[in-house]
Amino acid sequence: MAVKEILLLGNSILRQQCSPVRFPLPEEMRSVIADLRDTLAEFRSNHGFGRGIAAPQVGTTQQIIYIDFEYVGALINPKIVRRSRKKFRLWDDCFSFPDILAYVQRNYDIEVSFQNEEGRRTHLKASGALSELLQHEIDHLSGILAIDRAIDSKHIILRSEYEKLAHKPQIAL
């Protein structure tokens, strides 16, 4: 439908708890899903990265995320219903603060329950990169940002500093 402006760190909408979407899916929510898809595609085209986006990032406080990585499509009212004990750490970035990265810890395996656009409850099992992406996007629906998940304040850095460190073999990224 339309490419939307991505809200940036500091916008209060990013900190709000999102409301569940009701079914049958209203046309307005179908438009939000199309906007998420188009905005993600545009961001990826312009910046060379981007695998998912959450509704609050485009100003909508409804429980919708859109993923284009291994799984493609909208996840409506997603909930993590299972998390592995195994965890991993990585540098996480976000459309809402594209020049900042946070070193976070995530569950390696998760299972997500969500509704598709028809309202059918579905489950998705994810590991590794897809698991991290889903945890990141679902956090947005609770007003939680990657910087909130940083291991500590020393593990929030500018992208330019990260890129310098990435070329030094003694630095564990």
C-alpha positions, 0 to 999 in steps of 0.5 A: 500500500505505502512506504511509511516513515520509520519511527526513531528512538525517542518516539513514545510509540516505540515504548507502548504496549500494543493491543491484540488484533481482533478478527475478522481482520479489519481492512485497516489492519490489512493495509497496515500489513501491506505498509509493513511489507512495503516499508521493509522492502524499501528499507532493505533496498535503500540500506542493504539490510533488514529482515523484519519490522513491527507495527509500532515502528510505523506508528501502529500500536497493534500486535503485528510483525512482518518477516521476510527471512526464512519465513515470509509474511505477517504474524498477528498476535504473536506469542513466544510459547517455548524457549530453549535454555540454550542461548547465544549472543550477538550484535543486534541492530534496529530500523528505529536506531540504525546507527546503534548496535546492542550486544544481546543474549537471545534464546537459540530455539523458540516456538511462536504461536500466532494468527495468520491473516485469516485468523487461523492459529499457527505455530512456527519453530525457529532457531538461530537467526530466525529465532533472534529476529522473531524475539527482536520483533515480538519485543517491539510489541511490548515496548522493548527495544534491543538496547533494553536487552543489551548485556550491559551499558558497555555493549551499546555502540555506534555502528561506525565503531562496530565496523572498526572493531569488526576488522580487528581479529582480537575482538570477539563479536 
